[in-house]
Amino acid sequence: MRNIVLVSLALGFITSCSGLRKEKVDLIVHNGTIYTVNETNEKAEAMAIRNDSIIAIGAEREIMNHFQSKNTVDLRRKFIYPGFTDGHCHFYGYAKSLLKVDLTGTNSWDECLKKTKAFAQKNDTKWITGRGWDQNDWENNDFPTNAELNELFPNKPVLLQRIDGHAAIANQAAFEAAGVSVSENVKGGEIKLDDNGKPTGLLIDNAVSLISRSEPEPESSQLRSAILEAQQNCFAVGLTSLSDAGLPIRDIEVMRKMQQDSALLLRLYAMISSTDPKLDSVLKSGFIQDKSFTLRSIKMYADGALGSRGAALLKPYSDDQDNYGLILNDEEYFKEIAQKANEYDFQLNTHCIGDSANRLILDIYGEVLKGTNDKRWKIEHAQIVNEADVSKFQEYTIIPSVQPTHATSDGPWAPERLGDRVKDAYIYSTLLDQNRIINLGTDFPVEGIDPLKTFYSAVFRTELGSDREPFQPEESLTREEALRGMTIWPALSNFEESYKGSLEKGKLADFVVLNKNIMTAPQKAFEDVEVVYTYLGGKKVYENTK
């Protein structure tokens, strides 16, 4: 008996000493399936985290035997992925939209009017603004006019933007408040007139800004609250990093200040708008990059959107034979911005929807970049690319930045716009094959913010919850490609791959925990996939309490 006691004491002493030799860390997560998204796509079971970074990742026993922490999370066999990145969105605009009439999902113009009236009754604002209508989803898919808005709001300016922001309806009071004359020549845009020469209220592309630039900015306290609400919405869907695709420097500085105050935690990659009056001074100051913030790129717009027939096409629209869409500026302007970006070593990211716009900008990129390079310039959307132009992505090392939910939401009506050319549209697998990298995003608030819908649309080529047939399924991505497109490839495209985008030693501990394995789950099971936790720099920023 005495010997048994002595042996027990000795074992306890050895165990205690062994525990003392364990390295202390701030957090251990274990008993999970971790998709590292490293070069060989290895899986792990546990991670040790100190400060904001991973110091070890590997097998359960390996991590638990070498590290100890007062904060240990048993994941109970759940599934862990690098924090999701939205490679192209409008976060600042999404935050501001939370202060406006939400018209997404409306089934008619009449429903838009009812929502606008309800908003006006609850909110005493100088202007009424909203966004989200899409006439392609309505039984009558003609563009609306401002006749009813003029009756409902004869004295208060109203501006309701289409879901993509490339078209809007403004009432007469908005025209007057903005001082806009219908006789104005709008370069790269159009003020639609009726048969009597009076404005219908419909604004296309650059004409929208004639009105929107007069819209009062929200009060700083309102804006701050909206940004924080938008951030929490992003955490709830597993987003830890965002690429905000085109902002004036003043808006970028608002978010940067909130980051510096430790209020805004999301990691941001910001693109400065090419039209910003302060662009030259920003370029001369050089790019900014740290673990939470990157400003080293310029955003241009080459054309409009397909839904509003503003996308620039090589041949007329199949459903509008007199319309080729709109190039929003002249070729010399695009060349000037490209040369500036190259001179100051800034990335250039250009909105190109139509095949004409894609050809124009790819050729300008090629003229400036002169072959293969590591500039990582991007074509944003790359929505319709003529077969003859696809190889230019490889020739000039251009990264396609696409939004899979655009393909699945546009699929029902895109063939009407394009006819046989639809085979050149939303060609994600083909574009990926050029340089084996593709950057995935949502373009929110044009689409919803959920990256799991991005993954689903990329892989299955249909909308989550829809019974529609897959749209051009030959252009689908594999699950591994889709996951990389939401994690490591956006990091690579933004020069951020050394510290995020995968779960590896030395990288940031940004990760999302899901209840199901999106890499193996049957298609039907995706309706039940949920975010359980979101961690940013090793700290939990979201927990699903349902």
C-alpha positions, 0 to 999 in steps of 0.5 A: 500500500505504501509503495502504491502511494509513493508511486502515485505521488511520484507520478503526480510530481512528474505530471506537475513538472511536465505541466510547468514545462508547458509553454503558456499561451493566450488561447488554445482551440482543439478537438476540431477539424481545421482547414489550414488552406496552406500550400498543400491544404493540410488539415489540423486539429488544434492551435495555440495562439499568443497575442494576435497570432498562431504560434503552433498548429497541428495534431491534438496531442502535439498542441495539448502536450506542449502548450497550456492556457487559462483559455482553452476552447473545446470545439467538439469536432466542429469545423474551422476555416481561415476568417472569410474575406470579401474580396470586393464589397462596399462596406462604408456604403453598406453601413450608410444603407442601414440609415436608408430605405431598404428596397432589396427583395421588393417585388414591384415599384408599388412595394418600393413606394410603400416602403418609402412612405413607411420610412418617411413616417418614422424618420424625419430626414432632410432627404429620403434615400434608399437602395435595392430595387431591381426591375428585373425581379418584377412582373413588369420589368420596365424601369419606373418613373418618378410620377408617384414620388412627385405626388407623394413627396412634392417638397422633399428630395427623394433618391432611390438607387437601383440595387447595383447603384448604376441607376436611380429614380429621383423625384422633381424635388431632388432635381431642384435641390441638386440644381440639375437641369435636364439639358445637362450633358452627362458624360458616361451617363444619361438623364432619361426624358419622356416623349415631351422632353421632361425627366422621367426621374430615371438616372443612368450611371454618371447621372446618378452622382449629379443628384447623389452628391447633394445628399446630406451626409449623416451626422457623425454619431449616426454614421459611427453607430451604423458602421459598428452595426455593419461590422457586427453583421459581418462578424456574424457571417464569418467575415474578418477582412473586407476589400472596400471597392472605391471610396473618397479619401475622406470616407477612408479616413473615417474608418481608419480613425475608428480603427485607431480608436479600437472601435472598428476591428475588421481588417480593411483593404481600401481602394481610393476612387480615381476621381478623388481630388486628393488622389495625387497627394495620396499617391505621393504620400505612398501606400499604407499597410499594416495588419489591419489596414491597407491603402495601396490601390486605385479604383476606376469605373470603365462602364455601367451595369448589365441590369441597367443596360449600362455595361459596355458591349462590343455589339448591341444588347440583344433586347435593346438593339440601339444600345451598346451601353456606356464607357464612363470616360475617355480612353486617355483618362483611363491611360492617365490613371494607369500610368499614375498607378504604375509610377507610384507602385499602386495597384489599379482595380477597374470595374469592367462588366461588358466585353467592350469595357474588359477589352479596353482596360485589359489592353490599357493594362497591357500597354502599361505593364508590358508583360508578366509582372507582380503588380497584382492589378485587378479587373473587378467583376470581369463579367463578360469577357470575349473569348479573344481577350481571356488570355490577356489575364495571363499575358499581363498577370491580371487577377480577376475579381468576381462575385459568384452571387452575381452569376446566380442572381443574373442567370434568369435574365442575362441571356435576354440581354446577351443572347449567344454572348452569355457563354462569355459571361461569368466564366469563373473556371476559365478565368481561374485557369489563366493564373490559378488565382481568382478573388471572390466577393459579393459586391454588397450591398448589391448582393447580401453579405453572407460569404457562405452564399458566395461559396455555394454559388461558386460551387453549385452555380445556383442560389442557396435555397433555390430550385433553379437549374445550375447556370452554366455549371461548366464554369463552377469552381471546386470547393477547394478553389472557392475556399481559397477564393475567399481566404488566401487568394484575396490576401495574395491579391492585396499583398497581405498573404504574409500575415493572413489568408491561411491558418499557419504559424506566424499568421493572424489568428483570424478564423471562423467556426462552422457547425458543418463541413462545407468541404464535404457536406451534401448540397442540401445540407448548406441550408443548415450551415451556421457560423458558431464563432468568429475570432479576430486576432485570437479574440472572439468577436461573435458567438451564435447564441441560438 
